[in-house]
Amino acid sequence: SFGGWCSTPAYRPIVLINHPNYKDPSRWKSFHPDGSFKKLLFNKFKTVVGAAENCLDEQENNTAPYNYTAKDLIIYKGYQNKTGQKLISIGLDSKHYHCDGPIEPAWTPHWFLINKDIYYIGNDMSVIDAVDYDNDCKSEMIFWHSGYNEDGYILFYNDFIKRVDYYWKY
């Protein structure tokens, strides 16, 4: 977990706060989403990611269109809270990616929030924690982000309506 541009860190990222607001009123917990979420998220995933490419031969590194279906998706992680909101990370299985160099975005984990509707919130992220940082009786969620030549943090708040990104480049 928490790998980055400069490999996996020796220690897990932590959050320091100056007031004792460490409760998770929304009670986010990990869960194992079943295969039905592949079908549920497929259209939104395809809208966000679009076409995918893959290489037929690692030595040649020539790309070709990769026609994928919901069956080709894998679920990386799932979280749900006490009100039934769900966060699910889904993408094409990178074990089947055969190109040299940085991995194409379609082959990275993409996060979706499932509430009354389905919302895309980002990719290349790992959950660090869910806590009520601002003491408003709602949990905020902080993620580790790692992408091509960048790492950083993303804080979602106000029921995932707002976010703050803090990235650095190498």
WOCOR-V258052 format. One record per backbone hydrogen bond with DSSP energy under -0.5 kcal/mol. NH is the residue of the N-H (numbers start at 1). CO is the residue of the C=O. If there is no record, write none. Layout:
nh=NH co=CO
nh=NH co=CO
//
This chain:
nh=4 co=7
nh=7 co=4
nh=9 co=2
nh=21 co=19
nh=22 co=20
nh=25 co=23
nh=27 co=24
nh=29 co=80
nh=31 co=78
nh=33 co=31
nh=37 co=34
nh=38 co=35
nh=39 co=35
nh=40 co=36
nh=41 co=37
nh=42 co=38
nh=43 co=39
nh=45 co=41
nh=46 co=42
nh=47 co=43
nh=48 co=44
nh=49 co=45
nh=50 co=46
nh=52 co=66
nh=54 co=64
nh=56 co=62
nh=61 co=57
nh=63 co=61
nh=64 co=54
nh=66 co=52
nh=67 co=65
nh=68 co=66
nh=72 co=69
nh=73 co=70
nh=74 co=91
nh=76 co=74
nh=76 co=89
nh=77 co=89
nh=79 co=87
nh=80 co=29
nh=81 co=85
nh=82 co=26
nh=84 co=81
nh=86 co=114
nh=87 co=79
nh=88 co=112
nh=89 co=77
nh=90 co=88
nh=90 co=110
nh=91 co=74
nh=92 co=106
nh=93 co=72
nh=94 co=92
nh=96 co=93
nh=97 co=94
nh=98 co=96
nh=107 co=104
nh=108 co=105
nh=110 co=90
nh=111 co=122
nh=112 co=88
nh=113 co=119
nh=114 co=86
nh=114 co=112
nh=115 co=113
nh=115 co=117
nh=119 co=113
nh=121 co=111
nh=122 co=111
nh=124 co=109
nh=126 co=144
nh=128 co=142
nh=129 co=142
nh=131 co=140
nh=132 co=23
nh=133 co=131
nh=135 co=132
nh=140 co=131
nh=141 co=156
nh=142 co=129
nh=143 co=154
nh=144 co=126
nh=145 co=152
nh=146 co=124
nh=147 co=150
nh=150 co=147
nh=151 co=168
nh=152 co=145
nh=153 co=166
nh=154 co=143
nh=155 co=164
nh=156 co=141
nh=156 co=154
nh=157 co=162
nh=161 co=157
nh=161 co=158
nh=162 co=157
nh=164 co=155
nh=166 co=153
nh=168 co=151
nh=170 co=149
//
